[in-house]
């Protein structure tokens, strides 16, 4: 791909240089071509990385698809025509769902580069009032990242839109559906590594009777710990480590497929016709319908292409799939079918028997490594899903580490990584046996296939030299004959059920996106929905037939994660509604006067609240219990908006609370669900500059002042602040802190100076540069504006205090039992065991004041 791109670039440049005589035009075209090549080369690099993250599970599906398809009662239908029909089913399933639905359609519905079910839900919340958390503002719709697709005015009168917005239960049901789809992926993320590694080492016990079951479990746990320990390296490094393995694997199966087509049965190309599907079902009947659970395994891992989109780009995912994944897998499935049509007795071990003897062992080693890489896609997808859930108020606060400076979607979440590891280890130790865990997972032919490969590699390394020849003679028969028995081959992995459930939900959400976001006709959306729901519904029904045989573990895990998400969202919504209905009356506040009825001490008080409008109840609680308050008050609301990112120029929304003499302001800090909330030590300075800009702008544009309507909050405006000397009102000077005395000289309290000095001695790493603000010489400045700016500068020099509510949320006594259980036990437990709001907001502890409050919701 890279060589072809370079040749195309050189040919284009040479052709233009020879034919064009205008040097300036030549320069512009050269610049355009170089810029296009940079974009292409970047996407080619990301496409290369995607092999190691996205396509591990999808590319290893040829190991087990045919064996699962022709298991059980399908053994009596092993004829050439039925095999041709099975390949035709696989080909059209692989073409319609991964290629057409995901590559051509779903990847075009990304939310500014982010994918997954929550990205679709975020788009819907922006174009219709589907969100259950009432903190949306009209100013959010003016964000540049908020605007997606055509104007929403065209669907303002849509009857379907009004119907869904009117019924709260329908919006709640939509959220539950989205959570369920996300949790099925997370639940799969627990079981996929467990069964992959445990089944991999299980074959060692058969080869060496000295190994006990406990030793095998210990070995599996060590491998699992190593796999999860690699995650902190980030998607970029992990992808570079794993990508060559998958690429070599794809080249291998492509060559094997071509060999089998030419050598065994070239007529297999006729099976590309869907006519063979009709023949397949006419000969197999109900048995053929049940066998769709095996065909379904050919597309497991497809959802990772969309869920992991934030780690890459849509173009890179499309390039990798169209140029490598699709042709290699189609040729491999075609080659296996050609081999099976002439070797019906090899059905129980189709892939490995189809490998030519000369290359059997190299392919075994590559297949082993590729199968282990298969767990990476679901782990990475879990990180993306949890980040989106957290930003949209559906998951407890966690630490999100962005591992790439260029691709903001490449993240690592330590808490989730270690929770997944602990749950995976618990499943491994708890089941201890691949038979039990296979029943829990639904079935594990493909996982046990991985086990035999891993066993082969381990034994090759461990055996002495004189035993290797005997091992090579016997292990092939041992691996595929003993481990892959008829009982295992008769089962279908529940991974297919989880995969198809997520696809089913994604199709439904995509149909809504077609109507509300793309603003296409309802008929077109209905056609899309019915077409893919018919296909996925048939496969889902076949997969559900296997659930009674086992499979409670992933369903229970998904239910637990969904319960956690819904309880957190429910408690957050109830707490916000309590704040909303218990806001401080501005009439009461105005009645206190500019002094608020108490002493106004020097300094700035930043009062943190989730409210985007009004004065929170925590303020009245603070005022009535303390005899003093800061001279400048700023009500700060840090909120997530349903967009992937918010540009720094649009982050701060500044307004005034009460008339000018009160010195009370409001600041809304907006973040998207892909934004990096770095603690760069510059938040206070940006906030002061933003307020100063607002004061200056308010004097020029009086419509932003609230003095004429003192009963309401003033209008808010977006304040853009650049890092260096951008303020029209203040002069900024920076100097590095050289000593502790200089860092605390602005404090007027000797006690506070001593406390800060001791704190800095214990925490020298938190020292930051000192920024001073000064008023520029401007004789024409309004005296009242100059006075207010001077008060702001002096308050900043006096120090900044952060005031937050230490809330206890409890259900009312009249609440139902379920509500008390959810709030008093579930939500309280989650709040106590997640990251505190002060830690999540990077608030320095030395300046933090917490006000205790009880919320009866």
C-alpha positions in Angstrom: 0.0 0.0 0.0 2.8 2.4 0.9 4.8 1.6 -2.3 1.6 2.1 -4.4 1.0 5.5 -2.7 4.5 6.7 -3.4 4.3 5.7 -7.0 1.0 7.5 -7.4 2.3 10.6 -5.8 5.5 10.7 -7.9 3.5 10.2 -11.1 1.1 13.0 -10.3 3.9 15.4 -9.4 5.9 14.6 -12.5 2.9 14.8 -14.8 2.0 18.2 -13.5 5.5 19.6 -13.6 5.8 18.7 -17.2 2.5 20.1 -18.4 2.0 23.3 -16.3 4.1 26.5 -16.9 2.8 28.7 -14.0 5.2 28.4 -11.0 2.7 29.7 -8.5 0.0 27.3 -9.5 2.6 24.6 -9.4 3.5 25.4 -5.9 -0.1 25.4 -4.7 -0.7 22.0 -6.3 2.5 20.6 -4.9 1.4 21.8 -1.4 -2.0 20.2 -1.9 -0.5 16.9 -3.1 1.9 16.8 -0.2 -0.8 17.6 2.3 -3.0 14.8 0.8 -0.1 12.4 1.0 0.5 13.3 4.7 -3.2 12.4 5.4 -2.9 9.2 3.4 0.3 8.1 5.0 -1.1 8.9 8.5 -4.2 6.7 7.7 -2.0 4.0 6.3 0.0 3.9 9.5 -3.3 3.8 11.6 -4.6 1.0 9.3 -1.4 -0.9 10.0 -2.0 -0.5 13.8 -5.6 -1.5 13.5 -4.6 -5.0 12.5 -3.2 -5.5 16.0 -6.2 -4.1 17.9 -9.4 -4.3 15.9 -9.1 -7.4 13.7 -7.6 -10.1 15.9 -10.9 -11.8 16.7 -12.4 -11.4 13.2 -9.3 -12.7 11.4 -9.1 -15.9 13.4 -12.7 -16.9 12.7 -11.7 -19.4 9.9 -10.3 -21.7 12.7 -13.7 -22.8 13.8 -16.6 -21.6 11.6 -17.0 -24.7 9.3 -16.5 -27.2 12.2 -19.2 -25.4 14.3 -21.5 -25.1 11.3 -21.4 -28.9 10.5 -21.7 -30.1 14.1 -24.5 -32.1 15.6 -27.3 -33.1 13.2 -25.6 -31.3 10.3 -23.2 -34.2 10.0 -25.7 -36.2 8.0 -25.9 -33.4 5.4 -22.2 -33.4 4.5 -22.5 -33.2 0.7 -20.7 -31.0 -1.8 -23.8 -29.0 -2.6 -24.5 -28.3 1.1 -20.9 -27.3 1.6 -21.2 -24.9 -1.3 -24.3 -23.5 0.3 -22.5 -23.0 3.6 -19.8 -21.0 1.9 -22.4 -18.9 0.1 -24.0 -18.2 3.5 -20.7 -17.2 5.0 -19.8 -15.0 1.9 -23.1 -13.1 1.9 -23.2 -12.7 5.7 -19.6 -11.4 5.6 -20.5 -9.0 2.7 -23.8 -7.7 4.0 -23.0 -7.1 7.7 -19.2 -6.2 8.0 -18.8 -4.7 4.6 -22.0 -3.0 3.7 -23.6 -2.2 7.1 -20.4 -1.3 9.1 -17.8 -0.2 6.5 -20.1 1.6 4.1 -22.9 2.9 6.5 -22.1 2.8 10.2 -18.6 4.3 9.9 -20.2 7.3 8.2 -22.3 7.9 11.4 -19.3 8.5 13.6 -19.6 11.3 16.2 -16.7 13.4 15.1 -14.4 10.4 15.0 -15.9 8.4 17.9 -17.8 5.2 17.4 -19.9 2.7 19.3 -23.5 2.6 20.6 -22.9 5.6 22.9 -21.6 7.7 20.0 -24.9 7.0 18.2 -26.8 7.8 21.4 -24.9 11.1 21.8 -25.9 12.1 18.2 -29.5 11.4 19.0 -29.4 13.4 22.2 -28.1 16.4 20.3 -30.7 16.3 17.7 -33.7 15.4 19.9 -34.5 15.8 23.6 -33.7 12.1 24.4 -31.3 12.8 27.3 -32.6 12.2 30.8 -30.2 14.6 32.5 -31.7 18.2 32.3 -28.4 20.2 32.1 -28.6 21.1 28.4 -28.3 24.7 27.5 -29.0 26.6 24.3 -25.4 27.8 24.3 -24.2 24.2 23.9 -25.9 24.0 20.5 -23.5 26.8 19.3 -20.5 24.6 19.8 -18.7 23.8 16.5 -18.5 20.1 17.3 -22.2 20.1 18.2 -23.2 20.8 14.6 -23.5 17.5 12.8 -25.5 17.1 9.6 -28.2 19.5 8.4 -30.0 22.0 10.5 -32.4 20.5 13.0 -35.2 22.9 12.1 -36.3 20.7 9.3 -37.4 18.0 11.7 -38.7 20.3 14.4 -42.3 19.4 13.6 -41.7 15.7 13.1 -44.5 13.7 14.7 -42.1 10.8 15.6 -39.7 13.2 17.3 -42.4 14.9 19.3 -43.8 11.5 20.3 -40.5 10.2 21.6 -39.7 13.5 23.4 -43.1 13.5 25.1 -43.0 10.1 26.6 -40.3 9.8 29.3 -40.6 6.0 29.6 -39.6 5.7 25.9 -36.5 7.7 26.5 -35.7 5.6 29.6 -36.2 2.5 27.5 -33.9 3.9 24.8 -31.2 4.5 27.5 -31.6 0.9 28.9 -31.2 -0.5 25.4 -28.0 1.5 24.9 -26.7 0.4 28.3 -27.5 -3.2 27.5 -25.6 -3.2 24.3 -22.6 -1.6 25.9 -22.7 -4.1 28.8 -22.8 -7.1 26.5 -19.4 -5.9 25.1 -18.0 -5.4 28.6 -19.2 -8.8 29.7 -17.5 -10.3 26.7 -14.4 -8.5 27.7 -14.2 -10.4 30.9 -14.8 -13.9 29.4 -12.8 -13.7 26.2 -9.4 -13.4 27.8 -10.3 -16.0 30.4 -11.4 -18.8 28.1 -8.7 -18.0 25.5 -5.8 -18.4 27.9 -7.2 -21.1 30.2 -8.1 -23.3 27.3 -4.7 -22.6 25.8 -2.8 -24.1 28.7 -5.3 -26.9 29.4 -3.8 -29.2 26.8 -0.5 -29.3 28.7 -2.1 -31.5 31.4 -2.9 -34.2 28.8 0.7 -34.1 27.4 2.3 -34.1 30.9 0.5 -36.0 33.6 2.8 -34.5 36.2 1.1 -31.0 35.9 -1.8 -30.6 38.3 -4.9 -28.6 37.6 -3.8 -26.0 40.1 -0.5 -25.5 38.3 -2.3 -25.0 35.0 -4.6 -22.4 36.5 -1.6 -20.6 38.0 0.1 -20.5 34.6 -3.1 -19.2 33.0 -3.3 -16.5 35.7 0.3 -15.4 35.1 -0.4 -15.1 31.3 -3.6 -13.1 32.0 -1.7 -10.7 34.4 0.9 -10.1 31.7 -1.8 -9.4 29.1 -3.5 -6.8 31.2 -0.2 -5.3 32.3 0.6 -4.5 28.7 -2.5 -2.3 28.4 -0.8 0.7 30.2 1.5 1.0 27.2 -1.4 2.3 25.2 -3.1 1.4 22.0 -0.2 2.8 19.9 2.5 0.5 21.3 0.3 -2.5 21.8 -0.8 -2.2 18.1 2.7 -2.1 16.9 3.6 -5.2 18.8 0.5 -7.2 17.7 0.0 -5.9 14.1 2.8 -8.0 12.4 1.4 -11.2 13.9 -2.1 -10.6 12.4 -0.6 -9.4 9.0 1.5 -12.6 8.7 -1.5 -14.6 9.7 -3.6 -13.0 7.0 -1.0 -13.6 4.3 -0.7 -17.2 5.4 -4.5 -17.9 5.2 -4.7 -16.1 1.9 -2.0 -18.3 0.4 -3.5 -21.5 1.9 -7.0 -20.5 0.5 -5.7 -19.9 -3.0 -3.8 -23.2 -2.9 -6.9 -25.1 -1.8 -9.1 -23.5 -4.5 -6.7 -24.3 -7.3 -5.7 -27.8 -6.0 -9.0 -29.2 -4.8 -12.1 -27.7 -6.5 -12.0 -24.5 -8.6 -15.7 -24.8 -9.1 -16.2 -23.3 -5.7 -16.4 -19.9 -7.3 -19.9 -20.8 -8.5 -21.0 -20.7 -4.8 -20.7 -17.0 -4.8 -24.2 -17.1 -6.2 -27.0 -16.8 -3.6 -28.8 -19.6 -5.4 -26.8 -22.0 -3.3 -28.2 -20.6 -0.1 -31.7 -21.7 -1.3 -30.3 -25.2 -2.0 -28.7 -25.3 1.4 -31.9 -24.7 3.3 -34.0 -26.9 1.0 -31.7 -29.8 1.8 -31.0 -29.2 5.5 -34.3 -27.6 6.8 -34.4 -27.0 10.5 -30.9 -28.4 11.0 -29.6 -25.7 8.6 -31.4 -23.0 10.6 -29.7 -24.2 13.8 -26.4 -24.4 12.1 -26.5 -20.6 11.5 -25.1 -20.3 15.0 -21.8 -21.6 13.4 -22.0 -19.3 10.4 -22.5 -16.4 12.8 -19.1 -17.0 14.2 -17.6 -15.7 10.9 -18.5 -12.1 11.9 -17.7 -12.1 15.6 -15.4 -9.1 16.3 -17.2 -7.0 13.6 -18.6 -4.6 16.3 -15.0 -3.8 17.3 -14.5 -1.9 14.0 -17.1 0.6 15.1 -16.5 0.5 18.9 -12.7 1.1 18.5 -13.2 3.8 15.9 -12.0 6.5 18.4 -8.6 4.8 18.6 -8.1 5.1 14.8 -10.0 6.9 11.9 -12.8 5.8 9.7 -10.6 5.8 6.6 -7.9 3.7 8.3 -10.5 1.1 9.3 -11.9 1.0 5.8 -8.5 0.7 4.2 -7.5 -2.2 6.4 -10.8 -4.1 5.9 -11.2 -3.5 2.2 -7.5 -4.1 1.2 -6.6 -7.0 3.5 -9.3 -8.4 5.8 -12.1 -8.9 3.4 -10.2 -10.5 0.5 -8.0 -12.7 2.7 -11.0 -14.1 4.7 -13.2 -14.6 1.7 -10.4 -16.5 -0.1 -9.7 -18.6 3.0 -13.4 -19.5 3.5 -13.6 -20.4 -0.2 -10.5 -22.5 0.0 -11.7 -24.4 3.0 -15.0 -25.1 1.3 -13.1 -26.4 -1.8 -11.0 -28.7 0.4 -14.1 -30.0 2.3 -16.0 -30.7 -0.9 -13.4 -33.3 -1.7 -12.5 -34.4 1.8 -15.8 -34.9 3.7 -14.2 -36.8 6.5 -12.1 -33.8 7.6 -15.1 -31.8 8.6 -14.3 -32.0 12.4 -10.9 -30.5 11.8 -11.4 -28.6 8.6 -8.9 -25.7 8.9 -5.9 -27.7 10.1 -6.4 -30.6 7.7 -6.6 -28.1 4.8 -3.1 -26.8 5.6 -0.4 -28.4 3.4 1.9 -30.6 5.4 5.1 -28.6 4.5 3.8 -25.4 6.1 1.7 -26.9 8.9 3.9 -26.0 11.9 4.8 -22.5 10.9 1.1 -21.8 10.4 0.3 -23.4 13.8 2.7 -21.0 15.5 1.3 -17.9 13.7 -2.3 -19.1 14.4 -1.4 -19.4 18.1 -0.1 -15.9 18.4 -3.0 -14.5 16.3 -5.6 -16.2 18.5 -4.1 -14.7 21.6 -4.2 -11.2 20.0 -7.9 -11.8 19.5 -8.6 -10.7 23.1 -7.2 -7.2 22.5 -10.1 -5.9 20.4 -12.7 -6.4 23.2 -10.4 -5.0 25.9 -9.8 -1.8 23.9 -13.5 -1.5 23.1 -14.3 -1.7 26.8 -12.1 1.3 27.5 -13.8 3.3 24.8 -17.3 2.3 26.0 -16.6 3.1 29.7 -15.1 6.5 28.8 -18.3 7.4 26.8 -20.6 6.1 29.6 -18.7 8.2 32.2 -18.8 11.4 30.2 -22.5 11.0 29.5 -23.3 10.5 33.2 -23.8 6.7 33.1 -20.7 5.4 34.9 -18.9 6.3 38.2 -15.9 8.6 38.0 -12.7 6.9 36.8 -9.3 8.0 35.8 -8.8 8.2 32.0 -5.3 8.3 30.6 -4.9 9.4 27.0 -2.0 7.4 25.6 -1.6 9.4 22.3 -1.1 13.1 21.7 -2.5 12.8 18.2 -5.4 10.3 18.5 -7.5 11.5 21.4 -9.6 8.3 21.4 -6.6 6.2 22.3 -7.1 5.8 26.1 -6.3 3.6 29.0 -8.4 3.4 32.2 -6.4 1.8 35.1 -9.4 1.1 37.3 -11.3 -0.7 34.5 -8.2 -2.6 33.4 -7.6 -4.0 36.8 -11.3 -4.7 37.5 -11.4 -6.6 34.2 -8.2 -8.5 35.2 -9.7 -9.4 38.7 -12.9 -10.6 37.2 -11.1 -12.6 34.5 -8.9 -14.2 37.1 -12.0 -14.9 39.2 -13.6 -16.7 36.3 -10.4 -18.6 35.6 -9.9 -19.7 39.2 -13.6 -20.2 39.8 -14.3 -22.5 36.9 -10.8 -24.1 36.7 -11.8 -26.3 33.8 -12.3 -25.5 30.2 -15.4 -27.8 30.1 -17.2 -25.8 32.8 -16.0 -22.4 31.4 -16.9 -23.6 28.0 -20.5 -24.2 29.1 -20.5 -20.8 30.8 -19.2 -19.2 27.6 -21.6 -21.1 25.5 -19.0 -23.2 23.7 -15.6 -23.2 22.9 -14.5 -24.9 19.8 -12.5 -21.9 18.5 -11.1 -21.2 21.9 -10.0 -24.9 22.3 -8.5 -24.7 18.9 -6.3 -22.0 20.2 -5.4 -24.2 23.2 -4.0 -27.0 21.0 -1.9 -24.5 19.1 -0.6 -22.9 22.3 0.1 -26.4 23.6 2.1 -27.3 20.6 4.3 -24.2 20.9 4.8 -24.7 24.7 5.7 -28.4 24.4 8.1 -27.7 21.5 10.0 -25.3 23.6 10.0 -27.4 26.8 10.8 -30.9 25.4 14.5 -32.1 25.1 16.0 -32.4 21.7 15.7 -36.2 21.3 11.9 -36.0 22.1 11.0 -33.3 19.6 10.7 -35.8 16.6 8.4 -38.1 18.5 6.4 -35.0 19.6 6.0 -33.8 16.1 4.7 -37.2 15.0 2.1 -37.5 17.8 1.0 -34.0 18.9 -1.0 -33.2 15.7 -3.2 -36.2 16.2 -3.4 -35.5 19.9 -4.3 -31.9 19.6 -7.1 -32.1 17.0 -8.4 -35.5 18.0 -8.5 -35.4 21.8 -9.3 -31.8 22.6 -11.6 -31.1 19.7 -14.1 -33.8 20.5 -17.7 -34.1 19.2 -19.2 -32.7 22.4 -17.3 -29.5 22.0 -17.9 -29.2 18.3 -21.7 -29.5 18.9 -21.7 -26.3 20.8 -21.7 -22.7 19.6 -19.9 -19.9 21.4 -22.0 -17.4 23.3 -19.7 -14.8 21.9 -21.9 -15.0 18.8 -24.9 -14.2 20.9 -23.2 -11.2 22.5 -22.0 -10.0 19.1 -25.4 -10.4 17.4 -27.2 -8.7 20.3 -24.9 -5.6 20.0 -25.5 -5.6 16.2 -29.2 -5.8 16.7 -29.1 -2.7 19.0 -26.8 -0.9 16.7 -29.1 -1.3 13.8 -32.0 0.1 15.8 -30.0 3.2 16.9 -28.7 3.7 13.3 -32.2 3.8 12.0 -33.0 6.6 14.4 -29.8 8.4 13.3 -31.0 8.2 9.7 -34.2 9.9 10.7 -33.1 12.5 13.3 -29.5 13.2 12.4 -29.2 12.6 8.6 -32.8 13.7 8.2 -33.7 11.1 5.6 -37.2 9.8 5.2 -38.8 7.4 7.6 -39.3 4.9 4.8 -35.6 4.8 4.1 -34.9 4.2 7.8 -37.6 1.5 8.0 -36.1 -0.3 5.0 -32.6 -0.2 6.6 -34.1 -1.4 9.9 -36.2 -4.2 8.5 -33.5 -5.5 6.1 -30.8 -5.9 8.6 -33.1 -6.8 11.5 -34.4 -9.7 9.3 -30.9 -11.0 8.7 -29.7 -10.4 12.3 -32.9 -11.7 13.8 -32.5 -15.1 12.0 -29.0 -15.4 13.3 -30.0 -14.2 16.8 -32.8 -16.8 17.0 -30.3 -19.5 16.1 -27.8 -18.3 18.7 -30.6 -18.2 21.4 -31.2 -21.9 20.9 -27.9 -22.6 22.6 -28.5 -20.5 25.7 -30.2 -23.2 27.7 -27.1 -25.3 27.4 -25.2 -22.8 29.4 -24.2 -19.2 29.1 -25.4 -17.7 32.4 -22.0 -16.2 33.2 -21.8 -13.5 30.5 -25.4 -12.6 30.9 -25.0 -12.2 34.6 -21.9 -10.1 34.1 -23.7 -7.9 31.6 -26.7 -7.5 33.9 -24.3 -6.4 36.8 -22.6 -3.8 34.7 -25.9 -2.5 33.3 -27.3 -2.3 36.9 -24.2 -0.3 37.9 -24.6 2.1 35.0 -28.3 2.6 35.5 -28.1 3.1 39.2 -25.3 5.7 38.8 -27.3 7.5 36.1 -30.5 7.3 38.2 -28.8 8.7 41.3 -27.0 11.4 39.4 -30.3 12.5 37.8 -32.1 12.6 41.1 -29.3 14.6 42.8 -29.3 17.1 39.9 -33.1 17.4 40.2 -32.8 18.1 43.9 -30.3 20.9 43.2 -32.6 22.2 40.5 -35.6 22.4 42.7 -33.8 23.8 45.8 -32.0 26.6 44.2 -31.4 29.8 46.3 -34.0 32.5 45.4 -32.3 35.5 43.9 -34.8 37.7 45.6 -33.5 36.5 49.0 -29.9 37.0 47.7 -30.6 40.5 46.6 -32.3 41.3 49.9 -29.0 40.6 51.7 -27.3 43.4 49.7 -23.8 43.5 48.1 -22.2 42.4 51.4 -24.5 39.4 51.6 -25.2 40.4 55.2 -21.8 39.2 56.3 -18.1 40.3 56.1 -16.6 40.0 52.6 -13.0 38.9 53.1 -10.3 39.3 50.4 -9.9 36.5 47.9 -11.8 34.6 45.3 -14.3 31.8 46.2 -14.9 29.2 43.5 -18.2 27.5 44.4 -18.4 24.2 42.5 -21.9 22.9 41.5 -23.5 20.8 38.9 -26.1 23.5 38.2 -25.7 25.4 35.0 -28.2 28.0 36.1 -29.2 29.6 39.4 -27.5 29.6 42.8 -27.1 26.2 44.4 -28.4 25.3 47.9 -24.8 24.8 49.1 -24.3 28.6 48.9 -27.1 29.3 51.4 -25.9 26.5 53.6 -22.4 28.0 53.6 -23.6 31.6 54.2 -25.8 30.7 57.1 -23.1 28.7 58.9 -20.0 30.9 58.4 -19.7 34.6 59.3 -17.5 35.6 56.3 -17.3 35.1 52.5 -14.9 36.0 49.8 -15.1 39.4 48.0 -15.3 37.8 44.6 -17.6 34.7 44.1 -17.6 32.5 41.0 -20.1 29.7 40.6 -18.2 27.1 38.6 -20.0 24.3 36.8 -17.9 21.6 35.1 -20.1 19.6 32.8 -19.8 17.2 29.9 -21.7 18.0 26.7 -22.8 15.3 24.2 -19.9 16.0 21.8 -16.6 14.3 21.4 -14.5 17.4 22.1 -14.8 21.1 22.9 -12.2 23.5 21.5 -10.3 25.6 24.0 -11.7 28.7 22.5 -15.3 27.6 23.3 -14.6 26.0 26.7 -15.4 28.9 29.1 -18.9 30.3 29.2 -19.0 33.4 31.5 -21.9 35.3 32.9 -22.9 37.5 35.9 -25.0 36.6 38.9 -26.8 39.6 40.5 -25.9 43.3 39.8 -22.3 44.5 39.4 -21.6 45.5 43.1 -22.1 42.0 44.3 -19.0 40.8 42.4 -20.6 37.4 41.7 -20.0 35.5 38.4 -20.8 32.2 36.8 -18.4 30.1 34.8 -19.5 27.0 32.9 -16.5 24.8 31.9 -17.5 22.4 29.1 -15.8 19.2 28.1 -16.6 16.6 25.5 -16.4 12.9 26.1 -13.0 12.7 24.3 -11.5 15.7 25.9 -8.4 15.6 28.1 -8.9 17.2 31.5 -5.3 18.0 32.2 -4.1 19.6 35.4 -1.8 22.1 33.8 -1.9 24.5 36.8 -3.4 27.3 34.6 -7.1 26.9 35.3 -7.2 29.8 37.8 -5.4 32.2 35.4 -7.6 31.3 32.5 -10.7 31.8 34.6 -9.5 35.3 35.8 -8.7 36.3 32.2 -12.1 35.0 31.0 -13.9 37.0 33.7 -11.9 40.1 32.9 -12.7 39.7 29.2 -16.4 39.4 30.1 -16.3 42.6 32.3 -14.7 44.5 29.4 -17.1 43.1 26.9 -20.1 43.8 29.1 -19.2 47.5 29.2 -19.2 47.6 25.4 -22.3 45.4 25.0 -24.8 46.3 27.7 -27.2 43.5 26.7 -25.1 41.1 28.7 -25.6 43.0 31.9 -28.2 41.8 34.5 -28.6 45.1 36.3 -31.7 46.0 34.4 -33.4 42.7 35.3 -32.0 41.9 38.7 -34.4 39.0 39.2 -32.7 36.9 36.6 -29.2 35.7 35.8 -27.3 37.8 33.2 -26.7 36.5 29.8 -23.6 34.3 29.3 -21.0 34.6 26.6 -18.2 32.4 25.3 -14.8 33.8 26.3 -11.8 32.8 24.2 -8.4 32.9 25.9 -5.1 32.2 24.3 -2.1 31.2 26.3 0.0 34.4 25.9 -1.1 37.9 26.5 -4.5 37.7 24.9 -6.5 39.7 27.3 -7.7 43.2 26.2 -8.2 44.2 29.9 -5.3 42.7 31.8 -1.5 42.6 31.3 -0.1 39.2 32.1 3.4 38.7 33.4 4.8 35.2 34.2 7.8 34.2 36.3 9.0 30.9 37.6 8.7 30.2 41.4 12.2 30.2 42.8 11.4 29.9 46.5 8.6 29.1 48.8 8.4 32.7 50.1 7.8 34.0 46.6 5.1 31.4 46.0 3.1 32.5 49.1 3.9 36.2 49.3 0.4 37.1 48.0 -1.3 35.6 51.0 -2.2 38.1 53.7 -2.6 35.6 56.4 0.5 34.5 58.3 -1.2 31.3 59.4 -2.1 30.5 55.8 1.4 31.3 54.8 2.8 28.8 57.3 0.4 26.1 56.3 1.1 26.5 52.6 4.8 26.5 53.3 4.6 23.2 55.1 2.4 21.8 52.4 4.8 22.9 49.6 7.7 21.3 51.6 5.8 18.0 51.5 4.6 18.4 47.9 7.4 20.2 46.0 6.1 18.8 42.7 3.0 20.9 42.7 4.8 24.2 42.6 3.8 26.2 39.5 4.8 29.4 37.8 3.5 32.6 39.3 1.3 34.8 37.1 0.6 38.4 37.9 -2.2 40.5 36.3 -2.0 44.3 35.9 -4.3 46.9 34.4 -3.0 48.4 31.2 -2.8 52.2 31.0 -6.1 53.1 29.4 -7.4 56.6 30.4 -10.6 56.0 28.5 -11.7 53.0 30.5 -14.9 53.4 32.4 -14.2 54.0 36.2 -16.6 51.4 37.3 -15.0 48.8 35.0 -11.5 49.8 36.2 -12.7 49.4 39.8 -14.2 46.0 39.2 -11.1 44.8 37.4 -8.9 46.1 40.3 -11.1 44.2 42.7 -10.7 41.0 40.6 -6.8 41.4 40.5 -6.6 42.1 44.2 -8.8 39.1 45.0 -6.6 36.9 42.9 -3.5 38.1 44.7 -5.2 37.4 48.0 -5.7 33.8 47.1 -8.3 31.4 45.7 -10.4 29.0 47.7 -12.4 26.0 46.2 -15.7 25.3 47.9 -17.5 22.1 47.2 -20.4 20.2 48.6 -19.7 17.0 50.5 -23.1 15.5 49.8 -24.8 12.5 51.2 -27.7 11.3 49.0 -30.5 9.4 50.7 -34.0 8.3 49.6 -37.0 9.9 51.3 -38.8 8.0 53.9 -41.9 7.8 51.7 -39.9 6.3 48.9 -40.5 2.7 47.6 -38.3 -0.2 48.7 -36.6 -0.4 45.3 -35.7 3.3 45.3 -34.3 3.0 48.8 -32.3 0.0 47.7 -31.0 1.8 44.7 -30.1 5.2 46.4 -29.2 4.2 50.0 -27.2 1.1 49.1 -26.3 1.0 45.4 -25.6 4.7 44.6 -24.0 5.4 48.0 -21.7 2.4 47.6 -20.7 3.6 44.1 -20.0 7.2 45.3 -17.9 6.0 48.2 -15.8 3.7 46.0 -15.2 5.9 42.9 -12.9 8.8 42.5 -14.0 11.9 44.5 -15.1 15.0 42.6 -12.2 17.0 44.0 -9.7 14.4 42.6 -11.5 14.2 39.3 -11.5 18.0 38.9 -7.8 18.3 40.0 -8.6 20.6 42.9 -5.6 21.3 45.3 -6.4 20.0 48.8 -4.7 22.9 50.6 -7.3 25.3 49.1 -10.4 23.0 49.3 -13.4 23.7 51.6 -16.1 21.0 51.7 -19.6 21.8 52.9 -21.6 18.8 54.1 -25.2 18.5 52.8 -27.8 15.7 52.9 -29.9 15.3 49.7 -33.2 13.6 50.3 -34.3 12.6 46.8 
